Amino acid sequence: MRIVVELPNDEVTILPDRALAHRPLSEILRRKSVALNTRCGQKGQCNGCKVELLEGQVEPMPESGTTFAACQCRALGDVRIRVPHRSLVDYEPQVLGDYRIGVGLADEPLYPGLAAAVDVGTTTIVVQLVENGETVAEASAFNAQMRLGDDVLTRINLCSTDGSMLGELQDAVAGTIRSLVQECLAELARPTADLLGYAIAGNTTMLHLLAGVNPRSLGVAPFTPEFLETRTLAASEVGLEPSNADVTLLPGAAAYVGADLTAGVFASGLLYDDGPSLLVDIGTNGEIILKEGDDLFGCATAAGPAFEGSGLSCGMRAGRGAVAHLAFPADGSPAIEVIGGGDPEGLCGSAYVDLLAEGRRVGLLGPVGRIGPSAEKVEVHAGVRAIRIGTGRGQSPIVVTEFDVAALLQAKAAIAAGIETLLSKAGIRASDLRNVYVAGGFGMHLNLDHAIACGLLPGLAREKLILVGNTSLGGAFATLVDQTCLSEIARVGRDMTIVELNREPGFEDAFIDHLSLP
């Protein structure tokens, strides 16, 4: 058997042995160092490993067209396939290391020399090397854990059902951090031995996995973490380098309001805002923090991975080839902005927010997300009404189907209902808010007017929105520069009242209300 793989900038030929020949194509490619984006754990649910069949046959054959999920098919004899950027694990992510520090910092470094600030996200990891209070190098990449599962619940379940997966997940995240650190050190022409320590922020599951602590208790009620407090380990314990460096894991607040949020509350300045003010971090788990006077309330809402492109016909994470923004002019084709230029390969979250707002504005989308009858932009794709956004490589259509819109509306509704429920519990109206801090890399790329228009940020005033960027990384940076920040971040976690949305009587009604477009 011969498998010819056309990559974006290369072509490789794989000759699998008998033991591999009957395995799914995704596994054959992975073992030959062509790792595909199997974000759902190879369950065929995310469209992350879609490839195009150019020659030969696979089993089962695609029902229509020539694209198929490589994790669900095996080759029948010789085949030639094309793998787009969006289906590769190692395509370059669009990751933001920028953040706005809204607090003053003293010159009391946690480590007296070169150190690393790290944001360990479910999807992406960012490393900054810091010395003398300044960032001297930066690198980012996708979290290698994502090949084993797209979200924290999938990874928790892996550890619950197979204890050996804990080591594999720890190796994946540690390996990503090591690689990024080495990239930064090479840029500085510095040896690994110069690195004295790490300050690491991340959600509670990610820090458990990095520390080698099984997170299975986070997957069942009452969702009790094994640890939330600051934890300092030797680098050798977690697979980082140099082995004698210290690794400080920042403290969190709860199972689903982790150190990434406590760090964000501090770094953004929300902690010292009299309020009422909000911090909103839009992602797979949308986290919302409300500050009123001396009180802090926090919640997490399971938005799901739709805004990261998972499960959508042409969805992809933000990276080269992704449509980042779009608009529908009065006539003609949609106007699109592609990261890195060139032909589009899919759409990322910020473009989908544009689509919801713009589609509703011009009448392409009805109030409940049904696609309207516009002949110029609407077609039938795989038996489902769809809006054509553009044409990708190989003349493949870039579309958004009614099924995609339904998934996006559910993700949007989860965030919006979380905001509304938290405000309602505190007896606050959206118009009462003083500031709204929009955190996370996704937030930095959003068209905020569109986020308000589609109801993602319901009832919020544009002039009150403050983009604060990757405040998880900002909190880790602040800790390296001023070690007294660590006690303040810990105070955030101790003082925060966690609101469990599933127990709030108004959440379900609010969710249903927000499934429509304004």
C-alpha distance (Angstrom), angle and dihedral (degrees) to the residues before:
residue distance angle dihedral
M1 . . .
R2 3.79 . .
I3 3.80 122.0 .
V4 3.80 114.7 -168.8
V5 3.79 112.3 -163.8
E6 3.79 120.7 -162.8
L7 3.81 107.7 -155.4
P8 3.82 125.2 -171.6
N9 3.82 92.0 -97.3
D10 3.79 104.5 10.9
E11 3.79 146.9 28.6
V12 3.80 125.2 -132.1
T13 3.79 132.3 -174.7
I14 3.80 119.1 -145.8
L15 3.81 123.7 -163.0
P16 3.81 104.1 -169.1
D17 3.80 119.0 -159.4
R18 3.81 122.7 -123.5
A19 3.81 92.6 -91.5
L20 3.80 91.4 58.6
A21 3.79 101.7 34.5
H22 3.82 94.7 86.6
R23 3.82 94.3 46.8
P24 3.84 124.1 100.7
L25 3.79 113.5 -82.0
S26 3.81 91.2 -116.1
E27 3.80 90.8 60.4
I28 3.80 93.6 46.6
L29 3.81 90.5 50.8
R30 3.82 92.9 46.0
R31 3.80 92.4 52.8
K32 3.79 88.7 51.1
S33 3.83 92.2 52.2
V34 3.80 97.2 -99.2
A35 3.79 98.7 115.7
L36 3.79 115.3 -167.8
N37 3.77 126.9 -153.5
T38 3.83 97.6 -97.2
R39 3.78 91.8 168.1
C40 3.81 97.2 161.5
G41 3.80 95.4 52.7
Q42 3.84 92.0 -96.7
K43 3.81 94.2 -61.2
G44 3.82 94.6 129.1
Q45 3.79 92.5 -117.8
C46 3.80 106.2 111.2
N47 3.84 108.9 48.7
G48 3.80 86.3 -135.1
C49 3.81 96.4 127.4
K50 3.80 99.3 44.6
V51 3.82 113.1 150.0
E52 3.80 133.1 176.4
L53 3.79 122.6 -115.5
L54 3.81 109.8 -136.7
E55 3.81 101.6 167.0
G56 3.80 136.4 6.0
Q57 3.78 131.8 16.7
V58 3.78 137.2 -69.6
E59 3.79 131.8 -167.6
P60 2.95 117.5 -92.2
M61 3.80 96.9 23.3
P62 3.83 116.7 -139.1
E63 3.81 110.6 -88.5
S64 3.80 90.1 -135.8
G65 3.79 133.7 4.7
T66 3.78 123.3 2.1
T67 3.82 104.2 -79.7
F68 3.79 123.7 98.8
A69 3.81 142.1 162.9
A70 3.80 106.8 -92.9
C71 3.80 91.6 -150.6
Q72 3.82 90.7 62.6
C73 3.82 100.9 46.1
R74 3.78 139.2 62.7
A75 3.79 128.2 -157.3
L76 3.79 121.6 -103.8
G77 3.78 101.2 -152.5
D78 3.80 123.6 -47.3
V79 3.81 116.1 0.6
R80 3.78 138.9 173.9
I81 3.80 117.7 -151.8
R82 3.79 135.5 178.3
V83 3.82 119.2 -138.6
P84 3.83 115.8 -159.5
H85 3.81 123.4 -148.4
R86 3.78 91.4 -105.2
S87 3.81 92.6 61.5
L88 3.81 95.9 54.0
V89 3.80 121.4 93.4
D90 3.77 92.2 -144.4
Y91 3.79 100.6 49.8
E92 3.76 109.8 131.4
P93 3.81 111.1 -89.4
Q94 3.76 124.1 -141.2
V95 3.80 95.5 -126.5
L96 3.76 124.3 167.3
G97 3.77 121.0 -141.9
D98 3.79 90.8 175.4
Y99 3.77 119.7 112.8
R100 3.76 139.9 162.1
I101 3.81 115.1 -124.6
G102 3.79 107.3 -151.0
V103 3.82 97.5 -175.5
G104 3.79 136.0 67.9
L105 3.81 117.9 -105.1
A106 3.79 128.8 -150.3
D107 3.80 123.1 -143.9
E108 3.81 96.8 -106.5
P109 3.80 105.1 121.4
L110 3.79 120.8 -157.7
Y111 3.81 89.1 -139.7
P112 3.83 123.9 26.0
G113 3.79 97.4 -128.0
L114 3.79 141.4 3.3
A115 3.81 113.8 3.4
A116 3.81 139.2 160.6
A117 3.80 128.5 -118.1
V118 3.80 109.8 -159.0
D119 3.79 134.1 -171.6
V120 3.80 108.8 -163.0
G121 3.78 105.4 -162.0
T122 3.78 127.2 -179.8
T123 3.80 88.6 -115.7
T124 3.80 106.7 20.5
I125 3.78 139.1 24.7
V126 3.80 124.5 -151.9
V127 3.81 124.9 -166.8
Q128 3.79 125.9 -167.9
L129 3.79 122.8 -176.3
V130 3.79 110.7 -143.5
E131 3.80 129.7 -163.8
N132 3.80 130.3 167.3
G133 3.79 90.7 -2.3
E134 3.81 94.4 -55.6
T135 3.79 134.7 103.3
V136 3.81 106.7 -117.5
A137 3.82 101.1 174.7
E138 3.79 138.6 8.0
A139 3.80 138.0 -169.4
S140 3.79 136.4 169.1
A141 3.80 139.1 -171.3
F142 3.75 142.3 161.2
N143 3.79 115.3 -76.5
A144 3.81 104.2 -102.9
Q145 3.81 88.6 -140.8
M146 3.78 89.1 77.1
R147 3.81 91.9 80.6
L148 3.81 85.5 67.7
G149 3.79 96.4 47.2
D150 3.77 141.4 -20.1
D151 3.79 101.5 -127.9
V152 3.79 141.9 28.3
L153 3.82 94.3 -100.9
T154 3.80 91.5 57.3
R155 3.81 90.6 50.9
I156 3.80 92.3 45.6
N157 3.81 89.5 51.6
L158 3.80 91.3 49.8
C159 3.80 89.8 56.3
S160 3.82 91.3 44.7
T161 3.79 94.4 54.1
D162 3.82 99.7 35.1
G163 3.80 119.4 27.0
S164 3.79 91.6 -163.2
M165 3.81 89.5 67.4
L166 3.81 90.2 71.6
G167 3.80 90.4 69.9
E168 3.78 92.5 45.9
L169 3.81 92.3 50.5
Q170 3.81 91.6 46.4
D171 3.80 91.0 50.2
A172 3.82 90.3 49.6
V173 3.81 95.9 53.4
A174 3.81 94.3 39.7
G175 3.79 90.4 48.5
T176 3.80 91.2 53.3
I177 3.81 91.7 50.6
R178 3.82 92.1 46.6
S179 3.77 91.6 51.4
L180 3.81 92.7 49.8
V181 3.80 92.6 47.0
Q182 3.79 90.4 51.6
E183 3.79 90.1 49.5
C184 3.80 89.9 53.8
L185 3.82 94.1 45.0
A186 3.81 90.7 49.8
E187 3.80 89.2 53.6
L188 3.82 89.2 53.9
A189 3.83 94.2 39.9
R190 3.82 88.0 -127.2
P191 3.84 128.0 142.0
T192 3.79 121.7 -116.9
A193 3.81 89.5 -115.3
D194 3.83 89.7 69.2
L195 3.81 91.0 68.8
L196 3.80 109.5 96.1
G197 3.77 103.5 -178.7
Y198 3.79 153.0 -30.1
A199 3.81 136.2 -114.8
I200 3.81 107.9 -160.1
A201 3.79 129.5 -170.7
G202 3.78 126.5 -176.9
N203 3.76 143.4 126.9
T204 3.79 117.9 -62.1
T205 3.80 95.1 -100.8
M206 3.80 93.5 49.9
L207 3.82 92.5 50.9
H208 3.81 91.3 48.1
L209 3.80 90.5 52.1
L210 3.80 93.4 46.6
A211 3.80 90.7 49.3
G212 3.80 90.7 49.7
V213 3.82 92.3 -115.4
N214 3.81 115.7 140.6
P215 3.83 108.3 -116.4
R216 3.83 95.5 -159.5
S217 3.84 91.6 117.8
L218 3.82 88.0 63.8
G219 3.79 90.4 64.1
V220 3.81 99.1 59.3
A221 3.79 133.1 51.8
P222 2.98 129.9 -59.6
F223 3.87 83.6 31.3
T224 3.79 96.1 -142.9
P225 3.83 115.9 -177.8
E226 3.79 119.3 -138.3
F227 3.80 87.4 -132.8
L228 3.80 140.0 0.2
E229 3.79 101.4 166.4
T230 3.79 125.9 96.4
R231 3.77 108.1 -74.6
T232 3.81 124.9 -164.1
L233 3.78 118.1 -163.3
A234 3.77 137.6 169.6
A235 3.80 112.7 -100.3
S236 3.81 88.6 -123.3
E237 3.82 89.6 63.1
V238 3.79 93.1 61.0
G239 3.80 101.5 33.5
L240 3.81 98.3 -101.3
E241 3.82 131.0 130.3
P242 2.95 143.3 -78.9
S243 3.79 91.5 31.4
N244 3.82 94.2 -139.6
A245 3.83 95.3 53.2
D246 3.80 119.4 108.9
V247 3.80 121.1 -117.4
T248 3.82 115.8 -154.4
L249 3.79 115.1 -164.4
L250 3.80 111.0 -158.0
P251 3.83 118.9 -124.1
G252 3.81 123.4 -102.3
A253 3.79 137.3 -158.2
A254 3.83 106.9 -133.5
A255 3.78 145.4 -19.9
Y256 3.81 92.9 -74.6
V257 3.80 100.5 21.9
G258 3.78 100.3 64.5
A259 3.77 141.2 170.9
D260 3.79 90.3 -72.7
L261 3.82 87.8 66.4
T262 3.82 98.6 39.7
A263 3.80 87.4 50.3
G264 3.80 89.2 48.1
V265 3.80 94.1 50.0
F266 3.80 88.7 54.3
A267 3.81 100.7 39.1
S268 3.81 95.2 45.7
G269 3.79 92.0 53.0
L270 3.82 93.6 -118.2
L271 3.81 88.9 124.9
Y272 3.80 89.9 65.8
D273 3.82 96.8 37.5
D274 3.82 112.0 109.6
G275 3.77 88.8 -146.9
P276 2.83 151.9 138.5
S277 3.80 81.0 -140.6
L278 3.80 137.4 144.1
L279 3.78 137.5 -143.0
V280 3.81 113.1 -157.1
D281 3.80 122.3 -171.5
I282 3.81 109.1 -173.0
G283 3.78 114.6 -154.4
T284 3.79 143.4 103.7
N285 3.79 86.7 -49.9
G286 3.78 104.6 32.8
E287 3.80 107.7 -149.1
I288 3.79 122.4 -160.9
I289 3.82 126.1 -171.3
L290 3.82 123.3 -170.1
K291 3.81 121.9 -161.3
E292 3.79 119.2 -165.8
G293 3.77 118.1 166.5
D294 3.80 106.0 -49.7
D295 3.80 93.7 -21.2
L296 3.79 127.0 100.5
F297 3.81 123.1 -166.5
G298 3.79 122.9 -175.3
C299 3.79 137.0 -175.7
A300 3.77 140.4 168.7
T301 3.77 125.0 -144.7
A302 3.79 123.4 -163.0
A303 3.78 101.3 -123.7
G304 3.79 91.6 164.3
P305 3.81 125.7 -139.4
A306 3.83 98.5 -69.4
F307 3.82 92.7 110.5
E308 3.82 86.8 56.0
G309 3.80 89.6 55.0
S310 3.80 96.9 -107.0
G311 3.80 115.5 151.0
L312 3.80 94.0 6.0
S313 3.80 123.5 121.7
C314 3.81 95.2 -115.0
G315 3.80 101.0 7.0
M316 3.79 123.3 140.1
R317 3.76 138.3 160.3
A318 3.78 118.6 -94.2
G319 3.79 107.0 -78.1
R320 3.76 142.5 107.6
G321 3.79 110.6 -33.8
A322 3.80 95.7 22.3
V323 3.80 120.8 125.8
A324 3.81 101.7 -121.6
H325 3.82 99.3 -179.9
L326 3.78 137.1 11.6
A327 3.78 140.2 179.9
F328 3.78 134.8 -170.8
P329 3.80 111.2 -131.6
A330 3.79 120.2 -155.7
D331 3.79 89.9 -97.8
G332 3.78 136.5 6.4
S333 3.79 132.3 35.3
P334 3.82 124.0 -30.1
A335 3.80 113.6 -81.9
I336 3.81 108.9 -124.6
E337 3.79 137.5 -173.8
V338 3.82 113.6 -149.5
I339 3.80 121.3 -160.3
G340 3.81 106.5 -117.8
G341 3.83 91.9 6.0
G342 3.79 126.6 -106.9
D343 3.79 128.5 86.8
P344 3.81 117.1 -14.9
E345 3.78 119.5 -111.1
G346 3.79 98.6 -174.3
L347 3.79 144.4 -41.2
C348 3.79 129.3 -82.4
G349 3.79 129.4 -153.7
S350 3.78 99.7 -84.4
A351 3.82 90.4 54.7
Y352 3.78 91.5 50.6
V353 3.82 90.1 54.3
D354 3.82 87.7 51.4
L355 3.79 89.3 49.9
L356 3.80 93.8 53.5
A357 3.79 92.9 49.3
E358 3.80 98.3 38.4
G359 3.80 93.9 40.5
R360 3.78 90.7 54.4
R361 3.82 91.9 44.7
V362 3.79 95.2 55.4
G363 3.79 96.1 37.2
L364 3.80 98.9 -107.9
L365 3.81 88.8 119.9
G366 3.78 125.7 45.5
P367 3.82 125.3 -145.1
V368 3.83 93.4 -84.1
G369 3.80 94.6 41.1
R370 3.79 100.1 -96.9
I371 3.79 112.2 149.5
G372 3.79 113.3 -113.8
P373 3.82 128.1 -131.1
S374 3.83 100.6 -97.1
A375 3.82 103.7 147.5
E376 3.80 95.3 -157.4
K377 3.80 99.1 59.2
V378 3.81 105.8 19.7
E379 3.80 126.6 83.1
V380 3.78 139.8 152.9
H381 3.80 114.3 -95.9
A382 3.82 118.7 -173.3
G383 3.80 88.8 -20.3
V384 3.81 94.6 -51.0
R385 3.81 129.2 102.7
A386 3.78 110.2 -106.5
I387 3.78 143.1 174.8
R388 3.81 113.1 -126.0
I389 3.79 110.3 -137.0
G390 3.79 98.6 177.5
T391 3.78 146.4 -52.5
G392 3.80 122.8 -82.8
R393 3.76 134.3 -163.6
G394 3.78 115.3 -42.1
Q395 3.82 88.8 21.3
S396 3.81 89.6 -75.9
P397 3.82 111.2 162.4
I398 3.82 119.3 -115.7
V399 3.79 103.8 -147.2
V400 3.79 144.4 162.9
T401 3.81 113.4 -144.3
E402 3.79 130.5 -159.4
F403 3.81 87.6 -106.6
D404 3.82 88.5 56.3
V405 3.80 91.5 50.2
A406 3.81 90.5 51.3
A407 3.82 91.1 53.2
L408 3.81 91.1 47.6
L409 3.79 91.8 50.1
Q410 3.80 90.2 53.3
A411 3.81 91.2 52.0
K412 3.79 90.9 45.8
A413 3.79 92.1 48.0
A414 3.81 92.7 51.6
I415 3.82 92.0 55.9
A416 3.80 94.7 41.8
A417 3.81 93.6 46.6
G418 3.80 90.5 48.5
I419 3.81 91.0 54.1
E420 3.80 92.8 45.3
T421 3.81 94.2 46.5
L422 3.81 94.5 48.5
L423 3.80 91.6 49.2
S424 3.81 91.7 46.2
K425 3.81 92.6 50.6
A426 3.80 89.3 55.1
G427 3.80 92.5 44.5
I428 3.80 92.6 -116.4
R429 3.80 129.4 136.4
A430 3.79 122.8 -144.1
S431 3.80 88.8 -115.3
D432 3.83 89.6 58.8
L433 3.80 93.3 63.1
R434 3.77 116.8 112.4
N435 3.81 98.3 -164.6
V436 3.79 136.5 1.8
Y437 3.80 114.2 -157.0
V438 3.82 110.8 -155.9
A439 3.81 107.7 -156.7
G440 3.79 135.0 -172.1
G441 3.78 135.4 51.4
F442 3.80 91.4 -84.9
G443 3.79 90.1 57.2
M444 3.80 91.0 52.8
H445 3.81 90.6 59.4
L446 3.80 97.7 43.4
N447 3.75 123.2 111.1
L448 3.80 93.2 -128.5
D449 3.79 93.9 -158.2
H450 3.80 88.5 56.9
A451 3.82 91.6 46.1
I452 3.80 88.7 56.5
A453 3.81 94.5 41.4
C454 3.82 94.8 53.4
G455 3.81 91.8 46.8
L456 3.81 97.9 -110.5
L457 3.83 88.4 123.3
P458 3.80 97.8 29.4
G459 3.77 119.4 -152.9
L460 3.79 94.4 -11.8
A461 3.79 120.3 141.5
R462 3.82 115.6 -121.6
E463 3.81 93.0 -137.1
K464 3.83 90.9 58.7
L465 3.82 94.9 55.1
I466 3.81 115.1 103.3
L467 3.81 119.9 -171.3
V468 3.80 108.2 -141.1
G469 3.80 100.4 168.5
N470 3.79 125.0 -155.6
T471 3.80 97.8 -0.5
S472 3.81 90.8 166.3
L473 3.80 88.0 65.7
G474 3.81 88.9 39.0
G475 3.80 90.5 58.2
A476 3.81 91.4 49.8
F477 3.82 89.9 49.4
A478 3.82 91.6 48.4
T479 3.81 90.2 51.5
L480 3.81 91.5 54.2
V481 3.81 91.9 49.3
D482 3.81 96.2 42.0
Q483 3.80 117.1 19.2
T484 3.82 91.4 -164.9
C485 3.82 86.7 73.5
L486 3.78 88.0 73.7
S487 3.81 92.9 69.2
E488 3.82 90.8 48.4
I489 3.81 91.8 51.0
A490 3.80 88.6 49.4
R491 3.81 89.3 51.5
V492 3.80 89.7 54.8
G493 3.80 89.6 57.1
R494 3.80 94.6 46.1
D495 3.81 95.7 46.5
M496 3.79 99.2 43.9
T497 3.81 119.4 106.3
I498 3.79 109.0 -143.7
V499 3.80 115.7 -141.3
E500 3.82 114.0 -155.0
L501 3.77 103.3 -148.2
N502 3.79 94.7 -161.1
R503 3.81 87.6 64.3
E504 3.78 95.0 48.8
P505 3.83 110.0 99.6
G506 3.79 94.1 -145.3
F507 3.79 98.9 49.5
E508 3.80 98.3 82.5
D509 3.80 92.8 49.2
A510 3.82 90.7 47.3
F511 3.80 90.4 49.7
I512 3.80 91.8 52.6
D513 3.82 91.4 47.1
H514 3.82 91.3 52.7
L515 3.81 94.2 51.5
S516 3.80 86.3 87.8
L517 3.79 129.7 70.9
P518 3.83 119.2 -113.4
